[in-house]
Amino acid sequence: MKYNDYPLPDEQLINVLSQEYEKSKQNSVKTCCVGVFEQNSKLSELYVYINVQTFCLEQLLKLNKKLEVKYDTSKHLEILKDMGVEICNVQKFNNSKNYFKDYLRCEAEIFKILTLLLFLENIKFERKKLCQIFIEQVENFNCVVNFKE
């Protein structure tokens, strides 16, 4: 009895697969292209998260005098303003029980947004400035998370 679990592809199978591949290629949508409105929205969202993160970081620095960060995150807000973000007032709550947890949540969202923006093909903002913000955010995150008393 002959087993044919892994048959070698014949010409007919190759033709069918290549035709299906061409059809799927034509129907595929680029996921890396995002419209200008969505980019502006993400940049505004980034501004809000960095604003809240800056407040949480200031509170952490007040609570622990030995904690040091390399970069001032308020400069990131200035960079975003220069990129055309509409300045919005962010309500900050002083009654937070855990600024560290709030800082980490903001940092996670900042990383997600920056990663999305940096991987866009048709980004309308300065990629170099966004990379600078990303690198400085990572450095500050490293300082806060790896802090030893």
N, C-alpha and C positions, 0 to 999 in steps of 0.2 A: 504494500500500500504506500502510495506516494504522499508525502506531506508537503503542503504548499502554503505554509504560514506566512512566509516572507517572499512573495513572488517578486521577481525583477520587473521593474516598470517597462511596459511596452510603449510603442510610439503613440497609440491611442490615449493611454493614460497621461502621458506627458503633454499631449495637446490639450486635453480637458483641463488639466491642472494649470497650464499656462494661460488658457482662456479665462478661467476663474480668477486667477491672480490679476490679470489685466482689468477685469470687471471690478474687483475689490479695490484696486489701486485708483480707479476712476471715481469710485463712490466714497473713498476715504476723505475725511476732513482733517485739515491741519489743526492740531490741538494747541500748537504753539503760537498761533496768531490770535490776539485778543484785541478787540476794538478800543478806540481811544477813550470812550466813556468808561469802559471797565477798568482801563489802566488808571484813569483819574480817580475812580472809586477806590481802587486798591491802594493808591498812593495816599488818599485821604484817610483810609483805614489804618495805614501804616503810621501816619502822623498821630492819630489818636492813641494807638498802642504805645508808641515811643513816648508820648506825653505822659501817659499813665505810668509807664515803666520808669521814666525819669523821676516821677514823684515817689514811687516805691523805693527806688534806689537811694534817693535823698533820705528817706526815712530809715532805711537800713544803715546808711552811713552815720546817721545821728545816734542810732541805737548801739552801734559798735564802732568806736573811734579808730580801731586798728584796721578796719576794712578799707582797702584802697582799690580804686578802679583806674585803669590807664587813660580812658577817654571820657570826655564830658559829653553826655548824651544830648544835652541841650543844643550842641552844635549840629546834631543830626536833624533837629527840628528846623534849624536855620537853613540847612541844605535843602530840606523838603520845601520850605517856604520859597527858596530861590527857584525850585523846579515848578512852582506855580500852584502849590497846594493852597486851597482857601483856608485861612486861619480860622480855626473853630475853638471855642472854649470847651474844655473837657472838665466835667465835674469830678472833683477828687474827694474821696471819702477819707476822713481822718480817723474813722472808727474801725478801720480794718484790724482784725486780730492777728493776721499773719502777713506782713509785708513781703516776706520771702516767697511765700506761695503765690501771691499776686504778681511779684516780679517774675517768677518762673512762667506763669501763665502768659503774661505779656510777651516775654522773651520768645516763647514757643510760637506765638502768633506772628511776631515780628520775623522770625526765621522763615515761617511758611510764606508770608507775603513777599519777603525779599527774594526767596528762592524762586517763587513764581515769576516775579518781575524780571529777575536776571536770566531766566531761561526763555523769555519771550523773544521771538525773532524780530517782531516789528515794534519793539519798544520805542516810545517817543521821548523818553527821558534819557539823561546821561547815564549810561551803564557804568562808567567809571566812578561816578559819585555814589551810585547804589552799591557798587562793590566796596567802596570805602566804608560806607555805613555798615555793610554786612561784616566786614573784617573787624571793625571796631566793636561791633555788638558781640561778636564771638570772643574777642579778647576780654571785654568786660564780663561776659558770662563766665568765662574761665576764671577770672579773678574772684568773682562772687562764689561760685560753686566750689572752688578749690581753696577757699579761705581757711587758714589754720590759725588759731589763736596762739 
